[in-house]
Amino acid sequence: VCSSDLPQARRNDAKGKGLSNFTRVEVGIADDRDFRVVHRLIGPKGRHMSDIVAEAKGAKVWIIGRGSRSWEDDEGPLMVCVGAMSSSVFAVAVGLVQELLAKVHKEHSKFQPRHENPRLQR
């Protein structure tokens, strides 16, 4: 991941939980009962989030926005928050979140036509 591709880190953001490198990455897909984007982002038993945190040791990753089931922040568009004290850990975590979002967007584009037109289903 090229540093110019990374979202800008927001220093000392109120929602950054005190992390020196922090950003929110917009998901771009609203959560619903059919596609369940939040479930796809979190992964089975939290696996996707756990994998990101395991690979980017020291990073924190969480989901906020409408449909996130966050007791803290469930208003506005869905976003994946990424934070870390180290800029190198932050860059790795943001890159992994962007890869996960690309995968979910690809699944969503395949899901949409089938969901909208039942005759396209296998």
N, C-alpha and C positions, 0 to 999 in steps of 0.2 A: 504494500500500500504506500503510495507516494504521499508525503506530508501535505502536499497541496490538495489532495483528495479528502483529507480529514476535516471534519467539522471544526470550527473554531472552538477552542476551550474557553470556558467562561471562568474567570478567576473569582474566587470568593462568592460565587452565586449562592443565594439563600437556599436554594434547593440542592446544592452541591454537597451537602453534608460535611463541609469543612475540607473537601478534597481540593488540592491545588490545581488539578487538571480536571475539568468537568464539561460535558456537553450533553445535549438532548438530541437524539436522532429521531426525526419524525418517521413513524411507521408507514403512513400513507394508505392504510387500509383500516376501515372501521371494523370493530369486533362485532360479530353476529353469531347467531346460534348454528348457522350452517357451516361456515368456513372456520370459525373459532380461531382467529388470528392470534389472540393472546396465548391460547393453549399451544399453538404451533411454535410460537416464539419461545415459550418457557420449555417446551419439550416434555416427553414422558418423564414423570417424577422429577421435573426440574432439570433434566439432563443438559439441555442446550445452554442454559444459564450457568450451570455448574461447570460445563466444559470450558466456557469462555473464561470464567474466573480461575479455573485450574491452569489454563494455558497462559493467562495474563495474571500471574501471581501478584496479589495486592490490589487488583482492580475490583471495583464494585459495579454491578450491573443490576438495574431494576427497571420495571415498566410502570409508567404513570399514564393518566389520561382516562377518558371515557371507555369503560369496559375492562380496565386493568384490575379491578377489584382491590385497588390500593386504598387503604383506609386513610392514607395521607393526602392523596391527590388523584381524584377520579373525575376531574373536570377537564374539558378541552380534548384536543386530538391525542391519540395514542402516541407515546414516545418511549424510546428506550434511553434511559439515562446511563451514562458511562462516566466513571470517575476513577482517578488514581492519584497518588501522591507523586509518582514518577512519570515523567513525560514519555519515556520509552514503554513502560507498562501501559500507559494510556493509549499510545499509538497502536499497540498490539490489540488491546481490547476493542477499540473503535473499529479496527480492521475486521476483527472477528464478528462484531455486531453487524457491520455492513455486509459481510458474506452471508450471515444468517438471514438478514433482510432480503438480500437478492434471491436467496433460495425460496423464502416464503412468498415473495412477489411472483416468482416463476410458478410456484404451486397455485397461487391465486389466479394467475392468468389462464392456467389450464382448467381450474375449477369453475371460473365464471361462465364460459360458454356452455359447459355441461349442466351447470346449475340452472341457467336461464332457459335452456332448451332441452327438456327431458329426452327427446329423440336422439340427442347426441350421446346419451349415456350408453355404456356397453351392456 
